[in-house]
Amino acid sequence: MDAALADPDLATRVAALPWVDLAAELDAHGCALIRGLLAPETCRALAGQYDHDALFRSRVVMARHGFGRGEYRYFAYPLPDLVAELRAAFYPPLAAIANRWSAALGAAARYPAEHTAYLARCHAAGQTRPTPLLLRYGPGDYNCLHQDLYGEHVFPLQAAILLSEPGRDFEGGEFVLTEQRPRMQSRAEVVPLRQGDAVVFPVRDRPVHGSRGPYRVMLRHGVSRLRAGSRHTLGVIFHDAA
C-alpha cells in the first residue's frame, strides 16, 4: 500500500469537524459538504489502487446492469487502513444524526454508538460483504440515480469523497442528489466537489419538517455525464451486503 495512504490524524480531524453545522445542513438540504477532508497526495494514492486486484472482492461494469456507464470495485476485508479509519471515524457522529432522524419519523430502528457493534448486527443477519468502493469514470460515463441498499439492515447515511480534481483531471461528472416529496415534483441538488472534498447524504430517505410535523422524503443519488478525462471517487457505506 502506498505510504501516502497513511493518515494518523484522520480520526482526530473527523471528530473535530463542525458536526452541529453539518447536521443542520443535512436537515435543511439533504446533504452536507466537507471541504478538504483528504490531501491531494492521499487522493491520488487511493485512486491509484484501483487496478490492484488483491484489494477488492468484485468489479461491476455499470452498463451490463443498466446502472449507467463506468465501473466500480468493492473492497474486500480487511479494508485498507485509510478506508477502515474513515468508516470508523465517521460512524459515531452520523449514528447520532441517524437516531435523531429515526425518532423524528417514529421508526423503531436505533443505531449503536460504535461501528463495530453495528457491523456485528449486519453480520448476524447474513450481511457480511464489505461495501466501501472505488468508482472510475471515463469520457461519456455516468451513474444513474440509485440507492445503495444491500439487505435488511441499512444505515441511513453515507459519504462520497472525490479523488480527482475537476477542471484538471476531468470535465462534467457532477454529484447529483434528487429528493421526492409527497405530491410534489422532484428537487435536484448538485454538489460542487473538489479533490479531497466529501459529501454526506442519505442512503434512502430523511425526515423533513412540515406544518403537521416530520414526514419522510425519498432520495436518490448519481453522477452526471463525464465530458472528458478520468474521475475517481471513494464511496463509504456503513452497512455491509448480504
C-alpha positions, 0 to 999 in steps of 0.5 A, a space after each residue: 500500500 502506498 505510504 501516502 495512504 497513511 493518515 494518523 490524524 484522520 480520526 482526530 480531524 473527523 471528530 473535530 469537524 463542525 458536526 452541529 453545522 453539518 447536521 443542520 445542513 443535512 436537515 435543511 438540504 439533504 446533504 452536507 459538504 466537507 471541504 478538504 477532508 483528504 490531501 491531494 497526495 492521499 487522493 491520488 494514492 487511493 485512486 491509484 489502487 484501483 487496478 490492484 486486484 488483491 484489494 477488492 472482492 468484485 468489479 461491476 461494469 455499470 452498463 451490463 446492469 443498466 446502472 449507467 456507464 463506468 465501473 466500480 470495485 468493492 473492497 474486500 476485508 480487511 479494508 485498507 487502513 485509510 478506508 477502515 479509519 474513515 468508516 470508523 471515524 465517521 460512524 459515531 457522529 452520523 449514528 447520532 444524526 441517524 437516531 435523531 432522524 429515526 425518532 423524528 419519523 417514529 421508526 423503531 430502528 436505533 443505531 449503536 454508538 460504535 461501528 463495530 457493534 453495528 457491523 456485528 448486527 449486519 453480520 448476524 443477519 447474513 450481511 457480511 460483504 464489505 461495501 466501501 468502493 472505488 468508482 472510475 469514470 471515463 469520457 461519456 460515463 455516468 451513474 444513474 440515480 440509485 440507492 445503495 441498499 444491500 439487505 435488511 439492515 441499512 444505515 441511513 447515511 453515507 459519504 462520497 469523497 472525490 479523488 480527482 480534481 475537476 477542471 484538471 483531471 476531468 470535465 462534467 461528472 457532477 454529484 447529483 442528489 434528487 429528493 421526492 416529496 409527497 405530491 410534489 415534483 422532484 428537487 435536484 441538488 448538485 454538489 460542487 466537489 473538489 479533490 479531497 472534498 466529501 459529501 454526506 447524504 442519505 442512503 434512502 430517505 430523511 425526515 423533513 419538517 412540515 406544518 403537521 410535523 416530520 414526514 419522510 422524503 425519498 432520495 436518490 443519488 448519481 453522477 452526471 455525464 463525464 465530458 472528458 478525462 478520468 474521475 475517481 471517487 471513494 464511496 463509504 457505506 456503513 452497512 455491509 451486503 448480504 
